[in-house]
């Protein structure tokens, strides 16, 4: 494959935007509080730094049936986005993750936005899930054969050329084949981008259970209420094992998922508290912080689409934003791995048909107080968010 072929095709759809869609974006920008048509372009200049690659040709023809793509993002069709965190060691990432070959994704989340824009569900897929990895097509026409193994093999197979979009396509193909869920868009962010986005918010408040030291992740943090800056938040999200505080970091990927879910929930709360979607300067700074470290579907770097989506979600209730995990159990035949239970099929079917989740993993809690259903709560019912600093004070 030529270098030109591997190079990201930046913003392939932007120049062909429909005039009516742009006008709708202008109107939405004004209603959201941006105040002027110029604000639309202000947001777009930040999005122009995102690397966008259309991977449709890599996914093949045998895909789950998707709804008709919405002409705008305001309502009418549900949206599924595959979110991935890459541990690429390229560029500034080497100083964070070390000089280690290859690319892997330690975080994979299916983000579902309901057609009526009243619900958002984030479903984490354990990286240690023992599953069938799909064959992976690359842009040069070659194919990396899949096999049965841990789920994060999919990203590594697609990263043969250190290309985040090819890696994302391999994960997307595997997820679609395993779940029957149609994924419309994807987004990949690396270490540096994650750190910078947290710092752009001014840090994220968290309740840390006690003194924890994890040399592998570069984490040394005291217990109690904390406001985590970018590097500390990344270390908290990556850590699996601890030399001090082993009772809180048991070495499992599923335990790490709980902390990642709570961190994401607290990040969303902080963004909403800062009115980031109503302040053009804050929104642009937040996007700019992670833009250069992101690779996405072209639509996710398109201002009309994102402004319309923000407008459509402006009234969503926090209790209807749910973080959960694919239902799983340990796999005695494969130490260190997990297998999905029959409840996973129910969860996937709910997502595929845009229903509120009726299946929920026993390990979906970020913390017992934050995400675990209370006694008498129905499985999959959305739980109210909590103030992590208040929870520390109460403890």
CORVENDA-V319175 format. One record per residue. N is the residue number from 0. SS is DSSP state (helix for helix, strand for strand, loop for the rest). PSI is psi in degrees with one decimal (* if undefined). NEAR is the number of other C-alpha atoms within 12 Angstrom. Layout:
[[N;SS;PSI;NEAR] [N;SS;PSI;NEAR]]
This chain:
[[0;loop;135.7;13] [1;loop;159.0;10] [2;helix;-35.4;12] [3;helix;-37.1;10] [4;helix;-36.3;16] [5;helix;-24.2;24] [6;loop;136.8;22] [7;loop;138.7;26] [8;loop;93.8;23] [9;loop;126.9;27] [10;loop;49.8;28] [11;loop;-28.7;23] [12;loop;-4.8;21] [13;helix;-40.5;25] [14;helix;-14.4;16] [15;helix;22.4;15] [16;loop;145.6;22] [17;loop;133.7;17] [18;helix;-39.0;15] [19;helix;-36.5;14] [20;helix;-40.4;25] [21;helix;-41.4;30] [22;helix;-41.7;22] [23;helix;-37.4;29] [24;helix;-40.4;39] [25;helix;-46.3;32] [26;helix;-43.1;24] [27;helix;-39.8;35] [28;helix;-42.6;38] [29;helix;-42.8;24] [30;helix;-36.5;24] [31;helix;-16.1;30] [32;loop;4.2;25] [33;loop;-27.6;30] [34;loop;-21.6;19] [35;loop;160.0;20] [36;helix;-33.5;26] [37;helix;-26.7;19] [38;helix;-32.2;30] [39;helix;-46.2;37] [40;helix;-30.8;23] [41;helix;-43.6;28] [42;helix;-40.5;38] [43;helix;-34.1;34] [44;helix;-32.8;24] [45;helix;-42.8;29] [46;helix;-23.6;40] [47;loop;-15.1;31] [48;loop;-9.1;27] [49;loop;137.9;36] [50;strand;123.6;34] [51;strand;135.7;37] [52;loop;126.2;37] [53;loop;117.6;33] [54;loop;13.3;38] [55;helix;-40.2;26] [56;helix;-18.9;21] [57;helix;-11.1;32] [58;loop;-11.9;35] [59;loop;-178.3;23] [60;loop;-20.7;12] [61;loop;78.7;17] [62;loop;157.4;23] [63;loop;150.4;25] [64;loop;128.2;17] [65;loop;154.4;23] [66;loop;162.2;21] [67;loop;129.8;15] [68;loop;130.2;22] [69;loop;137.6;20] [70;loop;-27.4;23] [71;loop;173.6;34] [72;loop;10.8;35] [73;loop;-34.2;31] [74;loop;173.9;23] [75;loop;-29.8;21] [76;loop;143.9;26] [77;loop;160.4;37] [78;strand;132.4;41] [79;strand;126.7;36] [80;strand;132.0;34] [81;strand;115.2;41] [82;strand;132.2;37] [83;strand;139.3;44] [84;strand;120.5;40] [85;strand;142.5;40] [86;loop;34.9;41] [87;loop;138.3;38] [88;loop;12.2;25] [89;loop;148.0;24] [90;helix;-133.8;18] [91;helix;-13.3;20] [92;helix;-25.6;27] [93;helix;-34.3;19] [94;helix;-20.9;17] [95;helix;-49.3;29] [96;helix;-9.9;30] [97;loop;163.8;19] [98;loop;86.1;16] [99;loop;134.3;15] [100;loop;161.0;18] [101;loop;173.5;26] [102;loop;136.6;37] [103;loop;164.8;38] [104;strand;116.2;40] [105;strand;-12.6;39] [106;strand;126.5;43] [107;strand;125.0;41] [108;strand;130.7;36] [109;strand;117.6;40] [110;strand;118.1;35] [111;strand;127.3;43] [112;strand;120.9;40] [113;loop;155.5;35] [114;loop;-34.0;30] [115;loop;3.2;23] [116;loop;31.3;29] [117;loop;-9.0;28] [118;loop;145.9;32] [119;strand;128.3;36] [120;strand;132.9;44] [121;strand;112.6;42] [122;strand;113.1;45] [123;strand;140.2;47] [124;loop;116.9;49] [125;loop;132.8;43] [126;loop;-23.5;38] [127;loop;12.9;36] [128;strand;132.1;38] [129;strand;107.1;31] [130;strand;171.4;32] [131;strand;117.8;26] [132;loop;128.2;31] [133;loop;155.3;35] [134;loop;145.3;30] [135;strand;116.6;39] [136;strand;139.1;34] [137;loop;165.9;34] [138;loop;-23.2;35] [139;loop;4.9;22] [140;loop;-8.4;16] [141;loop;163.8;17] [142;strand;133.0;21] [143;strand;116.5;27] [144;loop;138.1;21] [145;loop;172.7;27] [146;loop;177.2;19] [147;strand;126.4;22] [148;strand;-165.2;25] [149;strand;144.9;35] [150;loop;-37.3;39] [151;loop;-3.8;42] [152;helix;-32.1;37] [153;helix;-47.5;44] [154;helix;-43.5;45] [155;helix;-39.2;37] [156;helix;-43.5;40] [157;helix;-17.6;42] [158;helix;22.4;34] [159;helix;-37.5;31] [160;helix;17.4;28] [161;loop;37.0;25] [162;loop;115.0;36] [163;helix;-33.4;48] [164;helix;-39.4;48] [165;helix;-40.0;47] [166;helix;-43.1;46] [167;helix;-39.7;54] [168;helix;-38.2;45] [169;helix;-40.3;46] [170;helix;-43.7;54] [171;helix;-44.4;49] [172;helix;-43.3;44] [173;helix;-44.2;45] [174;helix;-45.4;43] [175;helix;-41.6;34] [176;helix;-36.4;28] [177;helix;-35.8;29] [178;helix;-22.3;31] [179;loop;11.0;26] [180;loop;132.0;35] [181;loop;123.2;37] [182;loop;119.2;42] [183;loop;-36.6;40] [184;strand;160.9;39] [185;strand;159.5;44] [186;strand;133.9;46] [187;strand;132.0;47] [188;strand;141.8;38] [189;loop;-176.3;39] [190;helix;-51.9;44] [191;helix;-43.7;35] [192;helix;-40.8;35] [193;helix;-48.1;42] [194;helix;-47.1;36] [195;helix;-34.7;32] [196;helix;-38.7;38] [197;helix;-44.5;35] [198;helix;-33.5;31] [199;helix;-25.3;30] [200;loop;-5.7;36] [201;loop;22.3;25] [202;loop;168.2;30] [203;strand;127.6;39] [204;strand;133.2;36] [205;strand;155.5;42] [206;strand;111.8;35] [207;strand;128.5;35] [208;loop;-24.2;26] [209;loop;-177.7;23] [210;loop;124.2;23] [211;strand;131.0;30] [212;strand;122.2;28] [213;strand;93.0;28] [214;helix;-37.2;20] [215;helix;-36.2;19] [216;helix;-5.2;29] [217;loop;34.6;26] [218;strand;127.5;29] [219;strand;101.9;25] [220;strand;140.8;31] [221;loop;159.8;22] [222;loop;160.3;22] [223;strand;-171.6;23] [224;strand;130.9;24] [225;strand;151.8;29] [226;strand;107.9;29] [227;strand;128.4;34] [228;loop;179.8;26] [229;helix;-54.6;30] [230;helix;-40.8;31] [231;helix;-39.0;35] [232;helix;-41.3;40] [233;helix;-43.8;39] [234;helix;-40.4;34] [235;helix;-38.9;45] [236;helix;-29.7;37] [237;helix;-26.1;41] [238;loop;140.2;38] [239;loop;-39.9;33] [240;strand;151.3;28] [241;loop;147.5;29] [242;loop;-28.3;22] [243;strand;130.3;20] [244;loop;34.4;25] [245;loop;-25.7;20] [246;loop;-18.4;18] [247;loop;-22.5;27] [248;loop;97.5;32] [249;strand;4.9;21] [250;loop;-5.0;22] [251;loop;150.6;28] [252;helix;-34.2;34] [253;helix;-34.7;41] [254;helix;-37.8;33] [255;helix;-36.7;38] [256;helix;-40.8;41] [257;helix;-44.0;40] [258;helix;-37.8;41] [259;helix;-40.6;40] [260;helix;-43.5;39] [261;helix;-38.4;40] [262;helix;-42.7;40] [263;helix;-40.4;36] [264;helix;-43.9;38] [265;helix;-33.9;37] [266;helix;-43.3;36] [267;helix;-42.5;29] [268;helix;-41.8;28] [269;helix;-42.4;30] [270;helix;-41.7;28] [271;helix;-39.9;25] [272;helix;-32.2;20] [273;loop;0.3;22] [274;loop;40.6;22] [275;helix;-31.0;28] [276;helix;-5.4;35] [277;helix;1.3;27] [278;loop;110.5;26] [279;helix;-36.2;32] [280;helix;-45.6;25] [281;helix;-40.6;27] [282;helix;-44.3;38] [283;helix;-42.3;31] [284;helix;-40.4;28] [285;helix;-45.2;33] [286;helix;-44.9;39] [287;helix;-36.5;32] [288;helix;-40.7;31] [289;helix;-6.2;36] [290;helix;-47.1;36] [291;loop;-14.6;29] [292;loop;13.0;35] [293;strand;144.6;43] [294;strand;126.1;44] [295;strand;170.5;44] [296;loop;146.4;39] [297;helix;-36.1;37] [298;helix;-31.0;41] [299;helix;-6.5;42] [300;helix;27.5;38] [301;loop;115.5;39] [302;helix;-44.7;44] [303;helix;-42.2;42] [304;helix;-48.4;39] [305;helix;-38.7;32] [306;helix;-41.3;44] [307;helix;-39.7;35] [308;helix;-43.9;37] [309;helix;-41.8;32] [310;helix;-41.7;31] [311;helix;-22.8;32] [312;loop;9.2;29] [313;loop;-22.2;25] [314;loop;10.5;19] [315;loop;136.4;22] [316;loop;135.4;19] [317;helix;-34.2;25] [318;helix;-15.3;23] [319;helix;12.3;27] [320;strand;107.2;36] [321;strand;133.4;42] [322;strand;127.6;48] [323;strand;-176.5;49] [324;strand;148.3;47] [325;loop;126.5;44] [326;loop;132.1;34] [327;strand;169.7;32] [328;strand;162.0;27] [329;strand;155.0;22] [330;loop;99.8;18] [331;loop;-28.4;11] [332;loop;-19.3;11] [333;loop;83.8;17] [334;loop;135.9;16] [335;loop;-0.2;21] [336;loop;166.1;26] [337;strand;156.7;29] [338;strand;150.7;31] [339;strand;142.8;34] [340;loop;175.5;24] [341;helix;-24.6;18] [342;helix;-23.3;24] [343;helix;-37.6;31] [344;helix;-38.6;24] [345;helix;-43.4;27] [346;helix;-46.0;37] [347;helix;-38.4;39] [348;helix;-37.8;23] [349;helix;-45.7;25] [350;helix;-44.5;39] [351;helix;-26.7;33] [352;loop;15.4;26] [353;loop;43.8;31] [354;loop;151.0;25] [355;loop;143.6;32] [356;loop;126.9;38] [357;loop;-11.0;25] [358;loop;142.1;31] [359;loop;137.5;39] [360;loop;146.3;37] [361;loop;-14.6;26] [362;loop;30.3;35] [363;loop;1.0;40] [364;loop;130.7;37] [365;loop;-45.2;37] [366;loop;161.1;35] [367;loop;-37.9;21] [368;loop;-22.5;24] [369;loop;-40.1;32] [370;loop;-18.3;36] [371;loop;130.2;32] [372;loop;137.9;28] [373;loop;166.7;17] [374;loop;129.2;11] [375;loop;-7.8;9] [376;loop;143.4;15] [377;loop;145.4;16] [378;loop;133.2;26] [379;loop;-4.5;39] [380;loop;139.1;29] [381;loop;141.2;33] [382;loop;146.5;31] [383;loop;147.0;22] [384;loop;162.6;32] [385;loop;163.6;27] [386;loop;110.4;26] [387;helix;-32.1;33] [388;helix;-37.8;22] [389;helix;-38.1;19] [390;helix;-38.3;22] [391;helix;-43.0;21] [392;helix;-38.9;16] [393;helix;-32.7;13] [394;loop;*;15]]
